Amino acid sequence: MVRPAFDPDAWFHGTPEPLAGLQEAKMKAIVMAGGTPSPDDPLYPYTQGRPKALLDIAGKPMLQWVLDALNASQAVDGLLVYGVNPQMYPWRVTKPVTWRSDRGSMVKNILAGLEELSHDEPEDAWVLLVSGDVPTITGEILDWAAENVRHFPTVDVVYHVVERRVMEQRFPGVRRTYLRLRDVEVCGGDVNLARVRVGKRDDDLWDRLYAARKSPLRQAALVGWGTLLKILLRRLTLAEAVAEVSQRLRLPGIAVLSPYAELAMDVDKPEHVEIVRRELSQRQGEDTSV
């Protein structure tokens, strides 16, 4: 895979300069891998009551593909994995790993992980936040994400988004939910970064975020009705929308346009299963032919 060329005027788009090697700084990764699809879930025919992490993708559990990418990453030197019983499969992990039970939600898993890491890591240390259902990511993609944060010294959260044209070019026929803004149409990524100190906030932001996860009204109240209206009317650019939301939440962050669609190729529907199975079967064929 060839890294995108660096353009000093396009840092917001997350295009890094070519690197001879990663800097000495390493980081931990929190992997959110919990969840068992219920009978009314579109993935239930594939999982049949088993955890989503075990969903077969080209001969491996889905989570193992994610762990393979973390194993290959030069930037990651340790893992916290939430929501998976390590005895349910002979997981292959080549780095120090701690397995933790599911705390009940992605937000709670992240906060628990940041709290645990805060005992050994400095508060400004970056942590990779990786969903367990993005099996097409690679070590190189994770290294790009980890190295790219050096462009953003004043923020605490880096949230990756992928343009619709990039997503559909990389995975033809894929259907995602896109946010239409004045300058771009994007979907959210499932590999992001946060500093350790993000978990140390002493207000109720995280409780409000968790409570709002399934309520459009509560989400609107969080970001502000004015901001929401401007987003819906496509009056804001991506940068402007992020700035308004960050100010509202008092959480300095940035949205980075990723050139890698794999960061947003999470598996939520049967069509996603078939897409990633084809992709990874082909990748395996290429690996064995080398």
ChimeraX attribute file (.defattr): number of C-alpha atoms within 10 A of each C-alpha:
attribute: neighborCount
match mode: 1-to-1
recipient: residues
	/A:1	6
	/A:2	6
	/A:3	15
	/A:4	14
	/A:5	10
	/A:6	13
	/A:7	12
	/A:8	10
	/A:9	8
	/A:10	11
	/A:11	16
	/A:12	15
	/A:13	16
	/A:14	24
	/A:15	22
	/A:16	21
	/A:17	16
	/A:18	12
	/A:19	10
	/A:20	6
	/A:21	10
	/A:22	13
	/A:23	10
	/A:24	8
	/A:25	12
	/A:26	16
	/A:27	17
	/A:28	22
	/A:29	25
	/A:30	27
	/A:31	29
	/A:32	27
	/A:33	25
	/A:34	24
	/A:35	18
	/A:36	18
	/A:37	18
	/A:38	15
	/A:39	12
	/A:40	8
	/A:41	13
	/A:42	14
	/A:43	22
	/A:44	19
	/A:45	13
	/A:46	17
	/A:47	19
	/A:48	14
	/A:49	13
	/A:50	14
	/A:51	20
	/A:52	25
	/A:53	22
	/A:54	19
	/A:55	22
	/A:56	16
	/A:57	21
	/A:58	19
	/A:59	11
	/A:60	13
	/A:61	18
	/A:62	25
	/A:63	24
	/A:64	23
	/A:65	23
	/A:66	23
	/A:67	25
	/A:68	18
	/A:69	20
	/A:70	28
	/A:71	20
	/A:72	17
	/A:73	18
	/A:74	19
	/A:75	26
	/A:76	23
	/A:77	17
	/A:78	19
	/A:79	23
	/A:80	22
	/A:81	26
	/A:82	26
	/A:83	23
	/A:84	23
	/A:85	14
	/A:86	13
	/A:87	7
	/A:88	9
	/A:89	11
	/A:90	8
	/A:91	13
	/A:92	11
	/A:93	15
	/A:94	13
	/A:95	14
	/A:96	11
	/A:97	15
	/A:98	12
	/A:99	14
	/A:100	19
	/A:101	14
	/A:102	19
	/A:103	15
	/A:104	12
	/A:105	15
	/A:106	19
	/A:107	16
	/A:108	16
	/A:109	24
	/A:110	23
	/A:111	19
	/A:112	19
	/A:113	25
	/A:114	27
	/A:115	17
	/A:116	14
	/A:117	21
	/A:118	18
	/A:119	10
	/A:120	8
	/A:121	18
	/A:122	12
	/A:123	16
	/A:124	14
	/A:125	17
	/A:126	26
	/A:127	25
	/A:128	22
	/A:129	22
	/A:130	25
	/A:131	24
	/A:132	28
	/A:133	25
	/A:134	23
	/A:135	28
	/A:136	21
	/A:137	24
	/A:138	22
	/A:139	19
	/A:140	18
	/A:141	23
	/A:142	23
	/A:143	19
	/A:144	24
	/A:145	25
	/A:146	23
	/A:147	19
	/A:148	17
	/A:149	19
	/A:150	11
	/A:151	12
	/A:152	15
	/A:153	8
	/A:154	10
	/A:155	15
	/A:156	20
	/A:157	22
	/A:158	23
	/A:159	19
	/A:160	25
	/A:161	28
	/A:162	27
	/A:163	21
	/A:164	20
	/A:165	14
	/A:166	16
	/A:167	23
	/A:168	15
	/A:169	11
	/A:170	15
	/A:171	17
	/A:172	11
	/A:173	12
	/A:174	13
	/A:175	13
	/A:176	17
	/A:177	10
	/A:178	15
	/A:179	17
	/A:180	20
	/A:181	20
	/A:182	16
	/A:183	12
	/A:184	17
	/A:185	17
	/A:186	23
	/A:187	20
	/A:188	22
	/A:189	24
	/A:190	21
	/A:191	26
	/A:192	23
	/A:193	22
	/A:194	22
	/A:195	21
	/A:196	24
	/A:197	18
	/A:198	18
	/A:199	20
	/A:200	13
	/A:201	10
	/A:202	7
	/A:203	8
	/A:204	8
	/A:205	14
	/A:206	15
	/A:207	11
	/A:208	14
	/A:209	15
	/A:210	15
	/A:211	12
	/A:212	16
	/A:213	12
	/A:214	10
	/A:215	11
	/A:216	10
	/A:217	10
	/A:218	15
	/A:219	18
	/A:220	15
	/A:221	15
	/A:222	18
	/A:223	17
	/A:224	15
	/A:225	13
	/A:226	12
	/A:227	21
	/A:228	19
	/A:229	13
	/A:230	15
	/A:231	19
	/A:232	14
	/A:233	12
	/A:234	17
	/A:235	16
	/A:236	21
	/A:237	17
	/A:238	23
	/A:239	14
	/A:240	15
	/A:241	21
	/A:242	18
	/A:243	16
	/A:244	17
	/A:245	19
	/A:246	17
	/A:247	12
	/A:248	14
	/A:249	14
	/A:250	10
	/A:251	16
	/A:252	17
	/A:253	21
	/A:254	22
	/A:255	22
	/A:256	23
	/A:257	25
	/A:258	24
	/A:259	20
	/A:260	23
	/A:261	24
	/A:262	22
	/A:263	27
	/A:264	25
	/A:265	26
	/A:266	22
	/A:267	20
	/A:268	16
	/A:269	14
	/A:270	13
	/A:271	15
	/A:272	19
	/A:273	21
	/A:274	13
	/A:275	17
	/A:276	22
	/A:277	19
	/A:278	13
	/A:279	16
	/A:280	18
	/A:281	14
	/A:282	12
	/A:283	14
	/A:284	12
	/A:285	10
	/A:286	10
	/A:287	9
	/A:288	7
	/A:289	7
	/A:290	5
